[in-house]
Amino acid sequence: MAKFMLTYLGGEHPSDPEEGKKHFEEYRQWLMSLGDAVISAANPLKDTHTIGPDGSAKEGSSTLMSGFSVLEAPSIEAAVLMSESCPFLKIGGRLEVSELIEMNM
């Protein structure tokens, strides 16, 4: 079975702690509903720095990527279907689903 990276883009963090707990529980339940398809559940990103072509670094992201998960599925269509019910979409986030290609080095 193929592996897919689910990239989290943007999204608004709930401003109220209770809303944050509710959202996190919905997210946890969604991940649990995917069962063994979840290879790497939640990988939030912080303190992003962007490195330019000249090697210079600056704080911040050049994209809105805020984290990722890795899923296993029989096809890109199946991975997209699993992702369509992700609670991250409820907080204004977007998702990208990409197949991971294994490189033999």
C-alpha positions, -999 to +999 in steps of 0.1 A: +000+000+000+012+035-008+019+062+018+005+097+016+014+130+032-015+150+044-002+186+047-021+211+069-022+246+055-033+277+075-062+273+098-073+294+127-065+282+162-096+283+185-093+314+207-112+299+236-095+271+255-127+250+257-131+253+219-095+242+216-101+211+237-132+203+217-114+207+184-085+186+196-109+158+207-126+159+173-092+156+156-082+128+179-114+109+171-110+114+134-074+100+136-087+070+156-114+064+130-087+059+104-072+030+124-041+014+109-041+038+080-024+064+102+014+059+100+024+092+117-006+110+133+001+146+141+032+165+134+027+202+140+054+226+130+068+257+148+097+281+146+099+278+108+127+295+089+130+298+052+163+294+034+166+312+001+186+301-030+215+322-019+216+304+015+202+333+035+178+324+062+148+344+075+122+337+102+088+326+089+073+303+063+070+309+026+039+287+027+011+283+052+022+248+061+015+242+098+020+204+101+015+170+085+003+135+089+013+103+070-014+079+060-014+046+042-040+039+015-045+019-016-048+050-039-047+088-039-085+087-042-088+067-010-064+090+008-083+121-004-116+105+008-101+099+043-089+135+044-122+151+035-136+146+070-106+160+088-117+185+115-088+208+105-111+220+077-136+232+103-111+258+115-105+273+081-076+252+072-068+236+038-053+202+032-030+189+005-027+151-001+005+139-018+018+104-025+052+098-009+077+083-033+104+060-017+138+068-030+165+041-031+198+056-023 
